[in-house]
Amino acid sequence: MSDNTARIRTIFRTKTSKALSHMEDPRDALDDSYEQQVKLLHQVREAVAEVATAKKRIELQGEEMGARYGRLGAQAREAMEQGREDLARAALERRAALESQVGKLQAQHDSLQKQTAQLQERERRLAEQIAAFRIEKETMKATYSASAAQVRANEAVAGIGANMNDIGVSLDRARDRVAQMQARAQATDELLSSGALQDLTAAPDADIERQLAELASRADIERQLNAMKSDGTAGTSGASGGGAGWLSIGQVPPTS
């Protein structure tokens, strides 16, 4: 695979990843929707509380008017007992006017009572709807998170697979370079051994010493072979098989 193709593929994957990262996360949208519904539920509950407060004020006002209504009736009876028809008439007139006001107050109370019942029913339904939506929201978020994790894992595996060709090319190049270096090392060893290359780290006249050592080694081997032939033995003398016998290997046997 050419370097240009690999570069284009890398750029494409980068751009694709950025585009996906800029996509709207549905989990955020679900949380926003849930928060909006919760705010709406709070508003409904505040409305229920306000209506209940207004209804309570009307009830307190109605109780006061009811107590006054009763007092006016008692005053009218007492005035008649005292022979004060005029006072009784005035008390009854005020009582009649108060009765009209109480009627209006009763109508307002009934309206608030119905409104409270409606708001409470809406609050109950909305609370149930929000609870169900919350369960669905968490389920969808968990499913999305699991799917996103699976996508990332699959993309990681696909990325490794896409790079296998590049890795193979690198391995082939490395193998070629190792083989070339091994061949070069063997060639330089042979050149050093043949004397074609000079070992700059060797001591002066080391080549003569090396050749003399080879001649001495060959002479020692010939001596051992002649000794075997004259003695009729099948092995070298002084070679002990156990213990500290290895200490005598290579040592010149003492002369008697």
N, C-alpha and C positions, 0 to 999 in steps of 0.2 A: 504494500500500500504506500502511495507517495506521501510526502510530507504535506503537500497542499491539501490532499483529501483528508488527512487526519486533522489538519488545522480547520478546515471547513466544518468537519463533523463536530469538533470541539466548540466552535463558535455557535453552531446550530443548537447544540445541547444547552449552552449557556443562555442564549436568547430564549429558548423554550422554557427553561427553568425560571427566568425572570418574568416571563409572561404569566406563567402559572402562579407565581408568588403574588402577582398583582391582582389576581382574581379575587372576587369577594368571598370571604370566608362565611359560609352559611351559619356557622356556629355563632358568629357575632350578630348576624341578622336575627337568629332565633332568640338570643339573649335580649336584643333590643325590643323585639315584639313582646317578650315576656315582661320586661320592665314597663312597657307602655300599658299593658293590661293591668299590672299591679298598681300603677299610678291611677288608672281609671277606677279600680276597685276602691282605692283610698278616697277618691273624690266622691264616689257613691256613698261610702260610709260617712264621710263628712256631711254630705247632704242629709243622710238619715239622722245624724246627730242634730243638725240645724233644725230640721222639721220637728224632731222630738222636743227640742228646746222650745220652739215656738208653740207647740201644742201644750207644753207644760205651763207656759206663761198664760195661755188662754184658759187653761183649767183653773189656775190660781185666780185669774181675774173673774172667771165664772163663779168660783166659790165665794169671792167677795160680794159679787152682785147677787148671788143667791141668798147670802146672809142678809144683805140689805133688803131684798125682796121680802124675806120673812119678817124683818123688823117693821117694815111699812105695813104689812098686814096686821101685825100685833098692835101697832099704833092706831090703825083705823078702828080695830075692835075696842081698844081702850077708849078712844075718843067718843065712840058711840055710847059706851057705858057711862061716860061722863056727860053725855048730852051735848057733845060738841060735834054736831054733824058736819060743820064746815071743816074742822080739822080732819075728820074721817074722810071727807070727800078729797081733800088735798093729798092725804096719804095714799088714797086709792089711785088718784091721778098720777102721782109720782110712780106708784107701783106699776101702773099700766105702761108708762113710758119706759120704765126699767125692764119690763117684760119684753118690749120690742127690742131693746138692746141685747137682752139675753138671747133672744131668738137669733139675731145676727151672729152673736158669739158662738152659739151652738152650730150654726151653719159652717162657720170657719173651722170649728173643732172637727166637725164631720169631714170636711174637705182635707184637713191635715191628717186625719186618721186614715183616710183612703190613700193619701199620698205617701204616708209612712209605710202602709202595707205594701204599696207598689214598689217603693224603694227597697224595702227589705226583701221582697221577692227577687228584684233585680240583683241585689247584692248576693243573695244565695246562689242564683244561677251563674252570676259572673264568677263567684268564688269557685264553684264546681268546674266551670269552664277553664279557669286559670289553673286549677289543680290538674285537670286532665291534660292541658297544654304543657304544663311543666314536665309531666311524665313523658309525653311524646317528644318534647324538646330534648330532654336528657338522653332519651333513646336515640334520637337522630344525631345528636352530637357524638355519642359514643360510637355509633355506626360510622359516621364521617371520619372520626379520629382513627378508627381501626382501618378504614379503607385508605386513608391518607398514609398510614404507616405501611400498609401493604404496597401502595404505589411507590413509596420511597424505597422499600426493600426490593421491589421488582426493578426499579430504575437503577439501583445499585448493582444488582446482578446483571442487568442488561449493559450497564457501563463497563463492567469487567469483561463481559463477553465481547463487547465491541472493541476493547483494547487488546484482546488476545492476539490478534494479527500483529500488532505493533510489538507485543511482548515476544512473539515468536521470532520476528525479524531481529530483535535485540539479542535474543539467545543465539541465533545463527551467527550473528556478527561476533558475539563473544566467543563462541566455539571456534570460529575461524582464527581469531586473534590468539586464543590459547594454543591452538595447533601450530600456528606460525611461530609463536614464542618457544614452544617445545622443540620444534625442528631447528630453530636457531640455536637453542641451548645445546642440543646434541651436536650440531655442526661445529660450534665453538669448542666443545669438549674434544672432538676429534682433531681439530686443528691444533689445539694445545698439546694433545698427546703426540701428534706427529711432528711437532716442532715448527709448524708453519706459522703459528702465532707465539709470540714471546710473552711469558708470564712475568709481568712487571713487578709482581709482589714477591716472586721467588728470590732466594738468596743468590749472590754471584756464583757462577759455576755449578748451579744446582742440577743442570742437565747432565754433567759428567758424574756427579754423585749418584744421580738416579740410575744411570746406565751401569755404574759399578755395583750398585745394590742389586740390580737385576742379575748381573753375572754371578755375584756371591750367592744369591738365592738359587740359581740354577746349579751351581757347583755343590751346594749343600744337598740339593735333591739327588744329584748323581751319587754323592757320597752315601746317602742313606740307602739308595737302591743297591749299590755295591755291597754295603754291609748286610743287607737282607739276603743277597745271593750267597755270600760267603757263610753266613750263620744259618741259613735255611729257615728263617722266621718269617711269619706272615704279617708282622706289625712292627712298629718302631719300639725301641726299648725305652723304658722310663715312663710309659703312658699308663698311668693308674686310673682306673675307672671311677673310684668313689672318693668321698672325703675331700681332702685338700689336694687331690691329684692335679687339679687344674693349675696349681702353683708351679708345677714342674714343666708345664707345657712350654716349649720353646727354649728351655734351659739346656745348656751343654752339660752332658753327664760328666761327673768327675772321673779323671783318669786314675787308674790304680798303679 
